[in-house]
Every structure is written in structure tokens, then in C-alpha cells.
Amino acid sequence: MMTKEQERHLEDIKGQFKHEVDVKYRAGQEQHGGNLWAKGLTSLIGPEIRKEAIDLVVYTHDLDMGLHYVEGQILQAMEVMTEDHPARRCLVNALQMLQGTEKDKA
């Protein structure tokens, strides 16, 4: 059973996804027109899926690189800060967001 916080998190995800699908679909209609389901799997949809998959790999790679860079910058800043520095708690919180505070159950 999920907690109320987990339920709210799921609702946030679903709400954002619903909005983004609506915007993306409408933009695609504006750009391409016609009915997507009638475009043909091999002529249009297949190649487009491949392009999207390649983009996804590139974007996740770059996101991962960026997050590791940010993590390194936080760790460097924390090395030169005293334990009682006012900004240290903010950096600790940011680092916990990047690294996670719970271990996966799997």
C-alpha cells in the first residue's frame, strides 16, 4: 500500500504527463497533420521511433553527465566549508537529492 505522499507524487507525475502529451500531440498535428494511426508503420512511425530512441539515449547520457558534474561541484564546495557553515545544510540536501536517501528494495 502506498503512502499519501507517494499517492501525491504519482498524481503529480500523471498530471504533468497528461499536460505534456496534450501539448506534444497538438504540436505534432500542427507540424505533420493527418491521423497518426493512418500514417503507416514502416514509412513514418518506425523511422520516427528510431530517431526518438536515439535522442532519448543521448539526452539520458547528457543528463547523467550533468548530474555527476553537479554532484562533484557540491562535494568540492563541502570540502572547503566548515561544519557549521549556513549553506552546508542546503548542499547536504542537494547531495541527498542526487544520491538518494533510501536504498532500492530490489
N, C-alpha and C positions, 0 to 999 in steps of 0.2 A: 504494500500500500504506500502511496506517495504522500509526502507531507504537503501542507498548504503552500509552503514556499516552492516546492517542486511543481505543484499544480500551476502556480502563478507563472513560474518560469516557462512551463510548457505553453501556457496561454499566450505569453509574450512572443514566443517563437512562432506559434501558429498565426498570430495576428500580423506579425512582421512579414511572414512568408506570404500570407494571403494578399497583403498590400503589394509586395514586390512582384508576385506573379501577375497581378492585375496590370501593374504599370508595364512590365516587360511584354506581356501578351499584346497589349494595346500598341506599344511601340513597334512590335513585330508586324502587326496588322497595318500600321501606318507605312512601314517600310516595304513590306512584301505583298500585302493584300491577299485576297483569296482565302480559301479554307485550308488550314494546315493539314487536316486529315485527308485532303484530296490532292496533296502536292506530290505524292509518290515517295515511297520509302527509299528506293535506290537513287533517284535523281536529285532529291533535295535533302530529305531528312537525314539519311545516312551520312553524307558528307558534312552536314551541319553538326551532327552529334560528334563526329570525329574532331572537328575544329573546337567545339566546346570542351571536349575531354582534354585536348592538348592545352587549351587555355587554363583549365582547372589545375592541371599538373604544374604549369608554370606559376600560376597565382599562389598555390599552396606552398610551392618551393620558396618563392619570394617572401611570403608571409612568415614562413618558418625562419628564414634567414633574418628577417627584420626583428622578429621576436627574440631570437638569440642575441642579436646586437643590443637590443634594449636591455635584456637581462644582464649582459656583460657591462653595460654602462651603469646600471643600478648597482651591481656588485662593486665596481670600481669606486663609485661615489661612497658606498657604505664603508669601504676600506679606510677612507681618509676622514670619516665622520666619527665624532665621539659618540659613545653610547647614549648620551643624554641630549644629543642634537635634536632640535624641534622637528626637523624634516625627516629624521630617521624612521619614524613610525610610518610615514607616508611611503617611503621606499620599501620598507618591510612588507606593507600591504600590497604594493605593486608587484613585488617579487613573488609573494604568495599567489597573486592572481595569475602570474605567468607559470609558476611551477606547480600550482595546485596545493591544496591543504589536506586532501584526502587521497588515499591510495585506492586504485580500482579494485573491485571485488573479484575480478576475473583471475 
